[in-house]
């Protein structure tokens, strides 16, 4: 039920692919996948995480790719094809 209440507040499931340089081998790239509920297009939760990354983590960011998905979409629900009673 928390997912529905969050969607009512315009939250969406957000996934970020974070590509960063390894601290000891700057020519090598590593991937980190981050996923959280966030508000598009500002993404305050993701921005807070990226600010933390820049301040506290040694791996320099290379690129960040963001995708979002509505929590509940019309395709998630459909009418039943059959209705009956078992006795």
PyMOL Python script that loads the backbone (N, CA, C, O; Angstrom):
from pymol import cmd

cmd.read_pdbstr("""\
ATOM      1  N   UNK A   1       0.819  -1.198   0.000  1.00  0.00           N
ATOM      2  CA  UNK A   1       0.000   0.000   0.000  1.00  0.00           C
ATOM      3  C   UNK A   1       0.860   1.257   0.000  1.00  0.00           C
ATOM      4  O   UNK A   1       0.418   2.304  -0.473  1.00  0.00           O
ATOM      5  N   UNK A   2       2.063   1.172   0.516  1.00  0.00           N
ATOM      6  CA  UNK A   2       2.939   2.338   0.538  1.00  0.00           C
ATOM      7  C   UNK A   2       3.271   2.783  -0.880  1.00  0.00           C
ATOM      8  O   UNK A   2       3.412   3.979  -1.135  1.00  0.00           O
ATOM      9  N   UNK A   3       3.400   1.823  -1.814  1.00  0.00           N
ATOM     10  CA  UNK A   3       3.703   2.180  -3.192  1.00  0.00           C
ATOM     11  C   UNK A   3       2.595   3.035  -3.796  1.00  0.00           C
ATOM     12  O   UNK A   3       2.874   4.003  -4.504  1.00  0.00           O
ATOM     13  N   UNK A   4       1.359   2.691  -3.526  1.00  0.00           N
ATOM     14  CA  UNK A   4       0.235   3.448  -4.062  1.00  0.00           C
ATOM     15  C   UNK A   4       0.204   4.847  -3.470  1.00  0.00           C
ATOM     16  O   UNK A   4      -0.014   5.816  -4.197  1.00  0.00           O
ATOM     17  N   UNK A   5       0.416   4.972  -2.172  1.00  0.00           N
ATOM     18  CA  UNK A   5       0.395   6.303  -1.554  1.00  0.00           C
ATOM     19  C   UNK A   5       1.544   7.161  -2.068  1.00  0.00           C
ATOM     20  O   UNK A   5       1.402   8.378  -2.186  1.00  0.00           O
ATOM     21  N   UNK A   6       2.684   6.537  -2.375  1.00  0.00           N
ATOM     22  CA  UNK A   6       3.800   7.297  -2.926  1.00  0.00           C
ATOM     23  C   UNK A   6       3.484   7.758  -4.346  1.00  0.00           C
ATOM     24  O   UNK A   6       3.844   8.872  -4.727  1.00  0.00           O
ATOM     25  N   UNK A   7       2.816   6.915  -5.133  1.00  0.00           N
ATOM     26  CA  UNK A   7       2.475   7.311  -6.494  1.00  0.00           C
ATOM     27  C   UNK A   7       1.492   8.472  -6.474  1.00  0.00           C
ATOM     28  O   UNK A   7       1.535   9.335  -7.350  1.00  0.00           O
ATOM     29  N   UNK A   8       0.620   8.500  -5.497  1.00  0.00           N
ATOM     30  CA  UNK A   8      -0.324   9.606  -5.385  1.00  0.00           C
ATOM     31  C   UNK A   8       0.408  10.923  -5.150  1.00  0.00           C
ATOM     32  O   UNK A   8      -0.129  11.992  -5.442  1.00  0.00           O
ATOM     33  N   UNK A   9       1.624  10.856  -4.629  1.00  0.00           N
ATOM     34  CA  UNK A   9       2.439  12.051  -4.391  1.00  0.00           C
ATOM     35  C   UNK A   9       3.447  12.260  -5.521  1.00  0.00           C
ATOM     36  O   UNK A   9       4.441  12.965  -5.343  1.00  0.00           O
ATOM     37  N   UNK A  10       3.195  11.649  -6.686  1.00  0.00           N
ATOM     38  CA  UNK A  10       4.024  11.786  -7.893  1.00  0.00           C
ATOM     39  C   UNK A  10       5.383  11.113  -7.815  1.00  0.00           C
ATOM     40  O   UNK A  10       6.277  11.453  -8.591  1.00  0.00           O
ATOM     41  N   UNK A  11       5.563  10.178  -6.911  1.00  0.00           N
ATOM     42  CA  UNK A  11       6.805   9.403  -6.886  1.00  0.00           C
ATOM     43  C   UNK A  11       6.758   8.342  -7.973  1.00  0.00           C
ATOM     44  O   UNK A  11       5.693   7.811  -8.288  1.00  0.00           O
ATOM     45  N   UNK A  12       7.916   8.038  -8.544  1.00  0.00           N
ATOM     46  CA  UNK A  12       8.045   6.996  -9.561  1.00  0.00           C
ATOM     47  C   UNK A  12       9.248   6.132  -9.213  1.00  0.00           C
ATOM     48  O   UNK A  12      10.209   6.609  -8.610  1.00  0.00           O
ATOM     49  N   UNK A  13       9.193   4.873  -9.590  1.00  0.00           N
ATOM     50  CA  UNK A  13      10.337   4.003  -9.399  1.00  0.00           C
ATOM     51  C   UNK A  13      11.428   4.467 -10.353  1.00  0.00           C
ATOM     52  O   UNK A  13      11.233   4.465 -11.568  1.00  0.00           O
ATOM     53  N   UNK A  14      12.569   4.865  -9.812  1.00  0.00           N
ATOM     54  CA  UNK A  14      13.658   5.442 -10.595  1.00  0.00           C
ATOM     55  C   UNK A  14      14.878   4.540 -10.497  1.00  0.00           C
ATOM     56  O   UNK A  14      15.273   4.125  -9.407  1.00  0.00           O
ATOM     57  N   UNK A  15      15.465   4.245 -11.641  1.00  0.00           N
ATOM     58  CA  UNK A  15      16.679   3.443 -11.702  1.00  0.00           C
ATOM     59  C   UNK A  15      17.759   4.277 -12.361  1.00  0.00           C
ATOM     60  O   UNK A  15      17.533   4.885 -13.408  1.00  0.00           O
ATOM     61  N   UNK A  16      18.939   4.306 -11.746  1.00  0.00           N
ATOM     62  CA  UNK A  16      20.064   5.042 -12.308  1.00  0.00           C
ATOM     63  C   UNK A  16      21.226   4.086 -12.517  1.00  0.00           C
ATOM     64  O   UNK A  16      21.603   3.340 -11.614  1.00  0.00           O
ATOM     65  N   UNK A  17      21.788   4.117 -13.716  1.00  0.00           N
ATOM     66  CA  UNK A  17      23.007   3.373 -14.020  1.00  0.00           C
ATOM     67  C   UNK A  17      24.149   4.373 -13.863  1.00  0.00           C
ATOM     68  O   UNK A  17      24.273   5.317 -14.643  1.00  0.00           O
ATOM     69  N   UNK A  18      24.968   4.156 -12.858  1.00  0.00           N
ATOM     70  CA  UNK A  18      26.065   5.070 -12.548  1.00  0.00           C
ATOM     71  C   UNK A  18      27.364   4.422 -13.016  1.00  0.00           C
ATOM     72  O   UNK A  18      27.732   3.338 -12.562  1.00  0.00           O
ATOM     73  N   UNK A  19      28.043   5.095 -13.918  1.00  0.00           N
ATOM     74  CA  UNK A  19      29.334   4.625 -14.422  1.00  0.00           C
ATOM     75  C   UNK A  19      30.406   5.512 -13.777  1.00  0.00           C
ATOM     76  O   UNK A  19      30.320   6.739 -13.827  1.00  0.00           O
ATOM     77  N   UNK A  20      31.408   4.880 -13.174  1.00  0.00           N
ATOM     78  CA  UNK A  20      32.440   5.656 -12.490  1.00  0.00           C
ATOM     79  C   UNK A  20      33.813   5.044 -12.726  1.00  0.00           C
ATOM     80  O   UNK A  20      33.939   3.870 -13.076  1.00  0.00           O
ATOM     81  N   UNK A  21      34.845   5.873 -12.526  1.00  0.00           N
ATOM     82  CA  UNK A  21      36.231   5.435 -12.673  1.00  0.00           C
ATOM     83  C   UNK A  21      36.670   4.737 -11.393  1.00  0.00           C
ATOM     84  O   UNK A  21      36.363   5.202 -10.295  1.00  0.00           O
ATOM     85  N   UNK A  22      37.384   3.626 -11.525  1.00  0.00           N
ATOM     86  CA  UNK A  22      37.948   2.966 -10.349  1.00  0.00           C
ATOM     87  C   UNK A  22      39.030   3.868  -9.756  1.00  0.00           C
ATOM     88  O   UNK A  22      39.841   4.413 -10.506  1.00  0.00           O
ATOM     89  N   UNK A  23      39.065   4.040  -8.451  1.00  0.00           N
ATOM     90  CA  UNK A  23      40.041   4.945  -7.841  1.00  0.00           C
ATOM     91  C   UNK A  23      41.500   4.562  -8.119  1.00  0.00           C
ATOM     92  O   UNK A  23      42.329   5.441  -8.360  1.00  0.00           O
ATOM     93  N   UNK A  24      41.820   3.277  -8.089  1.00  0.00           N
ATOM     94  CA  UNK A  24      43.207   2.837  -8.273  1.00  0.00           C
ATOM     95  C   UNK A  24      43.589   2.651  -9.736  1.00  0.00           C
ATOM     96  O   UNK A  24      44.772   2.616 -10.075  1.00  0.00           O
ATOM     97  N   UNK A  25      42.581   2.532 -10.605  1.00  0.00           N
ATOM     98  CA  UNK A  25      42.825   2.307 -12.034  1.00  0.00           C
ATOM     99  C   UNK A  25      41.877   3.227 -12.812  1.00  0.00           C
ATOM    100  O   UNK A  25      40.809   2.803 -13.252  1.00  0.00           O
ATOM    101  N   UNK A  26      42.277   4.477 -12.973  1.00  0.00           N
ATOM    102  CA  UNK A  26      41.367   5.491 -13.523  1.00  0.00           C
ATOM    103  C   UNK A  26      40.962   5.224 -14.972  1.00  0.00           C
ATOM    104  O   UNK A  26      39.997   5.818 -15.451  1.00  0.00           O
ATOM    105  N   UNK A  27      41.669   4.354 -15.673  1.00  0.00           N
ATOM    106  CA  UNK A  27      41.296   4.024 -17.050  1.00  0.00           C
ATOM    107  C   UNK A  27      40.213   2.953 -17.121  1.00  0.00           C
ATOM    108  O   UNK A  27      39.680   2.682 -18.197  1.00  0.00           O
ATOM    109  N   UNK A  28      39.884   2.342 -15.984  1.00  0.00           N
ATOM    110  CA  UNK A  28      38.839   1.321 -15.936  1.00  0.00           C
ATOM    111  C   UNK A  28      37.550   1.921 -15.394  1.00  0.00           C
ATOM    112  O   UNK A  28      37.565   2.751 -14.486  1.00  0.00           O
ATOM    113  N   UNK A  29      36.439   1.485 -15.966  1.00  0.00           N
ATOM    114  CA  UNK A  29      35.126   1.946 -15.518  1.00  0.00           C
ATOM    115  C   UNK A  29      34.394   0.816 -14.813  1.00  0.00           C
ATOM    116  O   UNK A  29      34.552  -0.357 -15.151  1.00  0.00           O
ATOM    117  N   UNK A  30      33.594   1.191 -13.833  1.00  0.00           N
ATOM    118  CA  UNK A  30      32.766   0.251 -13.078  1.00  0.00           C
ATOM    119  C   UNK A  30      31.337   0.752 -13.136  1.00  0.00           C
ATOM    120  O   UNK A  30      31.093   1.946 -13.309  1.00  0.00           O
ATOM    121  N   UNK A  31      30.390  -0.170 -12.990  1.00  0.00           N
ATOM    122  CA  UNK A  31      28.980   0.185 -13.037  1.00  0.00           C
ATOM    123  C   UNK A  31      28.333  -0.055 -11.672  1.00  0.00           C
ATOM    124  O   UNK A  31      28.620  -1.043 -10.997  1.00  0.00           O
ATOM    125  N   UNK A  32      27.457   0.867 -11.285  1.00  0.00           N
ATOM    126  CA  UNK A  32      26.673   0.727 -10.058  1.00  0.00           C
ATOM    127  C   UNK A  32      25.222   1.029 -10.417  1.00  0.00           C
ATOM    128  O   UNK A  32      24.945   2.034 -11.071  1.00  0.00           O
ATOM    129  N   UNK A  33      24.296   0.171  -9.996  1.00  0.00           N
ATOM    130  CA  UNK A  33      22.870   0.379 -10.262  1.00  0.00           C
ATOM    131  C   UNK A  33      22.207   0.846  -8.968  1.00  0.00           C
ATOM    132  O   UNK A  33      22.311   0.197  -7.927  1.00  0.00           O
ATOM    133  N   UNK A  34      21.527   1.978  -9.058  1.00  0.00           N
ATOM    134  CA  UNK A  34      20.829   2.575  -7.915  1.00  0.00           C
ATOM    135  C   UNK A  34      19.344   2.576  -8.240  1.00  0.00           C
ATOM    136  O   UNK A  34      18.958   2.911  -9.359  1.00  0.00           O
ATOM    137  N   UNK A  35      18.496   2.201  -7.267  1.00  0.00           N
ATOM    138  CA  UNK A  35      17.056   2.186  -7.497  1.00  0.00           C
ATOM    139  C   UNK A  35      16.338   2.654  -6.247  1.00  0.00           C
ATOM    140  O   UNK A  35      16.619   2.194  -5.140  1.00  0.00           O
ATOM    141  N   UNK A  36      15.403   3.578  -6.442  1.00  0.00           N
ATOM    142  CA  UNK A  36      14.674   4.159  -5.320  1.00  0.00           C
ATOM    143  C   UNK A  36      13.434   4.861  -5.879  1.00  0.00           C
ATOM    144  O   UNK A  36      13.354   5.118  -7.080  1.00  0.00           O
ATOM    145  N   UNK A  37      12.483   5.166  -5.019  1.00  0.00           N
ATOM    146  CA  UNK A  37      11.340   5.978  -5.428  1.00  0.00           C
ATOM    147  C   UNK A  37      11.774   7.429  -5.416  1.00  0.00           C
ATOM    148  O   UNK A  37      12.398   7.886  -4.458  1.00  0.00           O
ATOM    149  N   UNK A  38      11.443   8.170  -6.491  1.00  0.00           N
ATOM    150  CA  UNK A  38      11.874   9.554  -6.612  1.00  0.00           C
ATOM    151  C   UNK A  38      10.857  10.322  -7.442  1.00  0.00           C
ATOM    152  O   UNK A  38       9.972   9.730  -8.061  1.00  0.00           O
ATOM    153  N   UNK A  39      10.989  11.635  -7.451  1.00  0.00           N
ATOM    154  CA  UNK A  39      10.063  12.499  -8.163  1.00  0.00           C
ATOM    155  C   UNK A  39      10.749  13.033  -9.424  1.00  0.00           C
ATOM    156  O   UNK A  39      11.758  13.733  -9.340  1.00  0.00           O
ATOM    157  N   UNK A  40      10.188  12.696 -10.595  1.00  0.00           N
ATOM    158  CA  UNK A  40      10.733  13.196 -11.863  1.00  0.00           C
ATOM    159  C   UNK A  40      10.128  14.564 -12.154  1.00  0.00           C
ATOM    160  O   UNK A  40       8.998  14.803 -11.727  1.00  0.00           O
ATOM    161  N   UNK A  41      10.781  15.456 -12.832  1.00  0.00           N
ATOM    162  CA  UNK A  41      12.108  15.356 -13.425  1.00  0.00           C
ATOM    163  C   UNK A  41      13.220  15.912 -12.543  1.00  0.00           C
ATOM    164  O   UNK A  41      14.377  15.919 -12.963  1.00  0.00           O
ATOM    165  N   UNK A  42      12.907  16.379 -11.330  1.00  0.00           N
ATOM    166  CA  UNK A  42      13.940  16.965 -10.472  1.00  0.00           C
ATOM    167  C   UNK A  42      14.830  15.916  -9.813  1.00  0.00           C
ATOM    168  O   UNK A  42      16.019  16.162  -9.608  1.00  0.00           O
ATOM    169  N   UNK A  43      14.281  14.760  -9.480  1.00  0.00           N
ATOM    170  CA  UNK A  43      14.989  13.655  -8.843  1.00  0.00           C
ATOM    171  C   UNK A  43      15.762  14.102  -7.598  1.00  0.00           C
ATOM    172  O   UNK A  43      16.987  13.982  -7.565  1.00  0.00           O
ATOM    173  N   UNK A  44      15.080  14.609  -6.587  1.00  0.00           N
ATOM    174  CA  UNK A  44      15.798  15.085  -5.394  1.00  0.00           C
ATOM    175  C   UNK A  44      16.535  13.985  -4.636  1.00  0.00           C
ATOM    176  O   UNK A  44      17.615  14.234  -4.101  1.00  0.00           O
ATOM    177  N   UNK A  45      15.986  12.792  -4.579  1.00  0.00           N
ATOM    178  CA  UNK A  45      16.646  11.690  -3.863  1.00  0.00           C
ATOM    179  C   UNK A  45      17.906  11.255  -4.599  1.00  0.00           C
ATOM    180  O   UNK A  45      18.939  11.020  -3.971  1.00  0.00           O
ATOM    181  N   UNK A  46      17.832  11.147  -5.913  1.00  0.00           N
ATOM    182  CA  UNK A  46      19.010  10.786  -6.703  1.00  0.00           C
ATOM    183  C   UNK A  46      20.077  11.869  -6.610  1.00  0.00           C
ATOM    184  O   UNK A  46      21.259  11.554  -6.476  1.00  0.00           O
ATOM    185  N   UNK A  47      19.686  13.133  -6.679  1.00  0.00           N
ATOM    186  CA  UNK A  47      20.657  14.226  -6.573  1.00  0.00           C
ATOM    187  C   UNK A  47      21.363  14.201  -5.212  1.00  0.00           C
ATOM    188  O   UNK A  47      22.566  14.444  -5.121  1.00  0.00           O
ATOM    189  N   UNK A  48      20.603  13.908  -4.171  1.00  0.00           N
ATOM    190  CA  UNK A  48      21.200  13.815  -2.832  1.00  0.00           C
ATOM    191  C   UNK A  48      22.221  12.676  -2.795  1.00  0.00           C
ATOM    192  O   UNK A  48      23.303  12.831  -2.228  1.00  0.00           O
ATOM    193  N   UNK A  49      21.880  11.529  -3.399  1.00  0.00           N
ATOM    194  CA  UNK A  49      22.802  10.403  -3.439  1.00  0.00           C
ATOM    195  C   UNK A  49      24.051  10.743  -4.245  1.00  0.00           C
ATOM    196  O   UNK A  49      25.161  10.408  -3.830  1.00  0.00           O
ATOM    197  N   UNK A  50      23.888  11.406  -5.393  1.00  0.00           N
ATOM    198  CA  UNK A  50      25.045  11.776  -6.214  1.00  0.00           C
ATOM    199  C   UNK A  50      25.931  12.810  -5.521  1.00  0.00           C
ATOM    200  O   UNK A  50      27.153  12.772  -5.658  1.00  0.00           O
ATOM    201  N   UNK A  51      25.317  13.738  -4.773  1.00  0.00           N
ATOM    202  CA  UNK A  51      26.112  14.695  -3.985  1.00  0.00           C
ATOM    203  C   UNK A  51      26.931  13.958  -2.928  1.00  0.00           C
ATOM    204  O   UNK A  51      28.097  14.279  -2.701  1.00  0.00           O
ATOM    205  N   UNK A  52      26.309  12.963  -2.281  1.00  0.00           N
ATOM    206  CA  UNK A  52      27.034  12.132  -1.314  1.00  0.00           C
ATOM    207  C   UNK A  52      28.195  11.417  -1.995  1.00  0.00           C
ATOM    208  O   UNK A  52      29.302  11.363  -1.459  1.00  0.00           O
ATOM    209  N   UNK A  53      27.936  10.869  -3.180  1.00  0.00           N
ATOM    210  CA  UNK A  53      28.965  10.140  -3.935  1.00  0.00           C
ATOM    211  C   UNK A  53      30.172  11.046  -4.194  1.00  0.00           C
ATOM    212  O   UNK A  53      31.313  10.657  -3.942  1.00  0.00           O
ATOM    213  N   UNK A  54      29.915  12.238  -4.692  1.00  0.00           N
ATOM    214  CA  UNK A  54      31.001  13.168  -5.027  1.00  0.00           C
ATOM    215  C   UNK A  54      31.794  13.551  -3.785  1.00  0.00           C
ATOM    216  O   UNK A  54      33.018  13.671  -3.842  1.00  0.00           O
ATOM    217  N   UNK A  55      31.102  13.744  -2.654  1.00  0.00           N
ATOM    218  CA  UNK A  55      31.766  14.177  -1.413  1.00  0.00           C
ATOM    219  C   UNK A  55      32.514  13.055  -0.704  1.00  0.00           C
ATOM    220  O   UNK A  55      33.587  13.295  -0.148  1.00  0.00           O
ATOM    221  N   UNK A  56      31.977  11.836  -0.708  1.00  0.00           N
ATOM    222  CA  UNK A  56      32.491  10.783   0.175  1.00  0.00           C
ATOM    223  C   UNK A  56      33.143   9.591  -0.514  1.00  0.00           C
ATOM    224  O   UNK A  56      33.891   8.856   0.130  1.00  0.00           O
ATOM    225  N   UNK A  57      32.881   9.374  -1.812  1.00  0.00           N
ATOM    226  CA  UNK A  57      33.380   8.180  -2.482  1.00  0.00           C
ATOM    227  C   UNK A  57      34.494   8.574  -3.444  1.00  0.00           C
ATOM    228  O   UNK A  57      34.393   9.580  -4.145  1.00  0.00           O
ATOM    229  N   UNK A  58      35.544   7.783  -3.470  1.00  0.00           N
ATOM    230  CA  UNK A  58      36.727   8.127  -4.256  1.00  0.00           C
ATOM    231  C   UNK A  58      36.538   7.976  -5.761  1.00  0.00           C
ATOM    232  O   UNK A  58      37.214   8.667  -6.523  1.00  0.00           O
ATOM    233  N   UNK A  59      35.659   7.115  -6.209  1.00  0.00           N
ATOM    234  CA  UNK A  59      35.479   6.886  -7.642  1.00  0.00           C
ATOM    235  C   UNK A  59      34.832   8.073  -8.328  1.00  0.00           C
ATOM    236  O   UNK A  59      33.689   8.413  -8.022  1.00  0.00           O
ATOM    237  N   UNK A  60      35.543   8.714  -9.256  1.00  0.00           N
ATOM    238  CA  UNK A  60      35.027   9.869  -9.979  1.00  0.00           C
ATOM    239  C   UNK A  60      33.931   9.437 -10.948  1.00  0.00           C
ATOM    240  O   UNK A  60      34.092   8.461 -11.682  1.00  0.00           O
ATOM    241  N   UNK A  61      32.814  10.169 -10.948  1.00  0.00           N
ATOM    242  CA  UNK A  61      31.694   9.835 -11.822  1.00  0.00           C
ATOM    243  C   UNK A  61      32.066  10.044 -13.290  1.00  0.00           C
ATOM    244  O   UNK A  61      32.694  11.039 -13.651  1.00  0.00           O
ATOM    245  N   UNK A  62      31.669   9.100 -14.113  1.00  0.00           N
ATOM    246  CA  UNK A  62      31.854   9.206 -15.560  1.00  0.00           C
ATOM    247  C   UNK A  62      30.540   9.624 -16.217  1.00  0.00           C
ATOM    248  O   UNK A  62      30.506  10.583 -16.987  1.00  0.00           O
ATOM    249  N   UNK A  63      29.447   8.896 -15.908  1.00  0.00           N
ATOM    250  CA  UNK A  63      28.141   9.208 -16.477  1.00  0.00           C
ATOM    251  C   UNK A  63      27.041   8.585 -15.625  1.00  0.00           C
ATOM    252  O   UNK A  63      27.269   7.633 -14.878  1.00  0.00           O
ATOM    253  N   UNK A  64      25.845   9.147 -15.759  1.00  0.00           N
ATOM    254  CA  UNK A  64      24.674   8.642 -15.042  1.00  0.00           C
ATOM    255  C   UNK A  64      23.514   8.588 -16.037  1.00  0.00           C
ATOM    256  O   UNK A  64      23.179   9.593 -16.665  1.00  0.00           O
ATOM    257  N   UNK A  65      22.908   7.417 -16.174  1.00  0.00           N
ATOM    258  CA  UNK A  65      21.742   7.228 -17.034  1.00  0.00           C
ATOM    259  C   UNK A  65      20.546   6.945 -16.133  1.00  0.00           C
ATOM    260  O   UNK A  65      20.623   6.117 -15.226  1.00  0.00           O
ATOM    261  N   UNK A  66      19.436   7.641 -16.390  1.00  0.00           N
ATOM    262  CA  UNK A  66      18.268   7.547 -15.517  1.00  0.00           C
ATOM    263  C   UNK A  66      17.063   7.041 -16.307  1.00  0.00           C
ATOM    264  O   UNK A  66      16.809   7.473 -17.432  1.00  0.00           O
ATOM    265  N   UNK A  67      16.327   6.114 -15.691  1.00  0.00           N
ATOM    266  CA  UNK A  67      15.062   5.629 -16.246  1.00  0.00           C
ATOM    267  C   UNK A  67      14.023   5.669 -15.135  1.00  0.00           C
ATOM    268  O   UNK A  67      14.341   5.459 -13.964  1.00  0.00           O
ATOM    269  N   UNK A  68      12.776   5.941 -15.515  1.00  0.00           N
ATOM    270  CA  UNK A  68      11.711   5.963 -14.518  1.00  0.00           C
ATOM    271  C   UNK A  68      10.545   5.121 -14.995  1.00  0.00           C
ATOM    272  O   UNK A  68      10.364   4.909 -16.195  1.00  0.00           O
ATOM    273  N   UNK A  69       9.762   4.647 -14.055  1.00  0.00           N
ATOM    274  CA  UNK A  69       8.597   3.818 -14.366  1.00  0.00           C
ATOM    275  C   UNK A  69       7.503   4.141 -13.371  1.00  0.00           C
ATOM    276  O   UNK A  69       7.734   4.144 -12.162  1.00  0.00           O
ATOM    277  N   UNK A  70       6.305   4.416 -13.880  1.00  0.00           N
ATOM    278  CA  UNK A  70       5.187   4.630 -12.987  1.00  0.00           C
ATOM    279  C   UNK A  70       4.968   3.352 -12.182  1.00  0.00           C
ATOM    280  O   UNK A  70       5.131   2.249 -12.704  1.00  0.00           O
ATOM    281  N   UNK A  71       4.608   3.501 -10.945  1.00  0.00           N
ATOM    282  CA  UNK A  71       4.461   2.346 -10.066  1.00  0.00           C
ATOM    283  C   UNK A  71       3.286   1.479 -10.507  1.00  0.00           C
ATOM    284  O   UNK A  71       3.395   0.254 -10.556  1.00  0.00           O
ATOM    285  N   UNK A  72       2.180   2.110 -10.824  1.00  0.00           N
ATOM    286  CA  UNK A  72       1.008   1.372 -11.284  1.00  0.00           C
ATOM    287  C   UNK A  72       0.591   1.965 -12.617  1.00  0.00           C
ATOM    288  O   UNK A  72       0.373   3.172 -12.723  1.00  0.00           O
ATOM    289  N   UNK A  73       0.479   1.129 -13.628  1.00  0.00           N
ATOM    290  CA  UNK A  73       0.086   1.582 -14.955  1.00  0.00           C
ATOM    291  C   UNK A  73      -1.204   0.884 -15.362  1.00  0.00           C
ATOM    292  O   UNK A  73      -1.568  -0.128 -14.763  1.00  0.00           O
ATOM    293  N   UNK A  74      -1.907   1.408 -16.377  1.00  0.00           N
ATOM    294  CA  UNK A  74      -3.156   0.761 -16.799  1.00  0.00           C
ATOM    295  C   UNK A  74      -2.966  -0.701 -17.205  1.00  0.00           C
ATOM    296  O   UNK A  74      -3.883  -1.504 -17.036  1.00  0.00           O
ATOM    297  N   UNK A  75      -1.808  -1.058 -17.730  1.00  0.00           N
ATOM    298  CA  UNK A  75      -1.571  -2.441 -18.138  1.00  0.00           C
ATOM    299  C   UNK A  75      -1.420  -3.407 -16.978  1.00  0.00           C
ATOM    300  O   UNK A  75      -1.430  -4.620 -17.185  1.00  0.00           O
ATOM    301  N   UNK A  76      -1.280  -2.896 -15.762  1.00  0.00           N
ATOM    302  CA  UNK A  76      -1.138  -3.764 -14.595  1.00  0.00           C
ATOM    303  C   UNK A  76      -2.467  -4.365 -14.159  1.00  0.00           C
ATOM    304  O   UNK A  76      -2.480  -5.355 -13.428  1.00  0.00           O
ATOM    305  N   UNK A  77      -3.580  -3.791 -14.590  1.00  0.00           N
ATOM    306  CA  UNK A  77      -4.894  -4.256 -14.180  1.00  0.00           C
ATOM    307  C   UNK A  77      -5.706  -4.654 -15.405  1.00  0.00           C
ATOM    308  O   UNK A  77      -5.612  -4.024 -16.459  1.00  0.00           O
ATOM    309  N   UNK A  78      -6.504  -5.706 -15.254  1.00  0.00           N
ATOM    310  CA  UNK A  78      -7.419  -6.102 -16.315  1.00  0.00           C
ATOM    311  C   UNK A  78      -8.606  -6.819 -15.672  1.00  0.00           C
ATOM    312  O   UNK A  78      -8.526  -7.312 -14.547  1.00  0.00           O
ATOM    313  N   UNK A  79      -9.693  -6.859 -16.409  1.00  0.00           N
ATOM    314  CA  UNK A  79     -10.894  -7.511 -15.913  1.00  0.00           C
ATOM    315  C   UNK A  79     -10.736  -9.024 -15.991  1.00  0.00           C
ATOM    316  O   UNK A  79     -10.022  -9.544 -16.849  1.00  0.00           O
ATOM    317  N   UNK A  80     -11.399  -9.709 -15.101  1.00  0.00           N
ATOM    318  CA  UNK A  80     -11.357 -11.178 -15.104  1.00  0.00           C
ATOM    319  C   UNK A  80     -12.115 -11.699 -16.325  1.00  0.00           C
ATOM    320  O   UNK A  80     -13.144 -11.149 -16.718  1.00  0.00           O
ATOM    321  N   UNK A  81     -11.584 -12.769 -16.913  1.00  0.00           N
ATOM    322  CA  UNK A  81     -12.239 -13.402 -18.064  1.00  0.00           C
ATOM    323  C   UNK A  81     -13.341 -14.369 -17.648  1.00  0.00           C
ATOM    324  O   UNK A  81     -14.194 -14.735 -18.457  1.00  0.00           O
ATOM    325  N   UNK A  82     -13.320 -14.779 -16.385  1.00  0.00           N
ATOM    326  CA  UNK A  82     -14.259 -15.794 -15.917  1.00  0.00           C
ATOM    327  C   UNK A  82     -14.660 -15.466 -14.482  1.00  0.00           C
ATOM    328  O   UNK A  82     -13.846 -15.020 -13.673  1.00  0.00           O
ATOM    329  N   UNK A  83     -15.903 -15.696 -14.201  1.00  0.00           N
ATOM    330  CA  UNK A  83     -16.388 -15.535 -12.827  1.00  0.00           C
ATOM    331  C   UNK A  83     -17.279 -16.714 -12.525  1.00  0.00           C
ATOM    332  O   UNK A  83     -18.171 -17.042 -13.308  1.00  0.00           O
ATOM    333  N   UNK A  84     -17.046 -17.352 -11.398  1.00  0.00           N
ATOM    334  CA  UNK A  84     -17.844 -18.520 -11.045  1.00  0.00           C
ATOM    335  C   UNK A  84     -17.753 -18.809  -9.564  1.00  0.00           C
ATOM    336  O   UNK A  84     -17.053 -18.126  -8.818  1.00  0.00           O
ATOM    337  N   UNK A  85     -18.476 -19.835  -9.155  1.00  0.00           N
ATOM    338  CA  UNK A  85     -18.492 -20.257  -7.757  1.00  0.00           C
ATOM    339  C   UNK A  85     -18.095 -21.714  -7.678  1.00  0.00           C
ATOM    340  O   UNK A  85     -18.608 -22.544  -8.429  1.00  0.00           O
ATOM    341  N   UNK A  86     -17.192 -22.028  -6.781  1.00  0.00           N
ATOM    342  CA  UNK A  86     -16.811 -23.417  -6.539  1.00  0.00           C
ATOM    343  C   UNK A  86     -17.522 -23.906  -5.295  1.00  0.00           C
ATOM    344  O   UNK A  86     -17.565 -23.219  -4.274  1.00  0.00           O
ATOM    345  N   UNK A  87     -18.089 -25.122  -5.395  1.00  0.00           N
ATOM    346  CA  UNK A  87     -18.798 -25.660  -4.232  1.00  0.00           C
ATOM    347  C   UNK A  87     -18.243 -26.983  -3.834  1.00  0.00           C
ATOM    348  O   UNK A  87     -18.717 -27.588  -2.872  1.00  0.00           O
TER     349      UNK A  87
END
""", "prot")
cmd.dss("prot")
cmd.show_as("cartoon", "prot")
cmd.util.cbc("prot")
cmd.orient("prot")
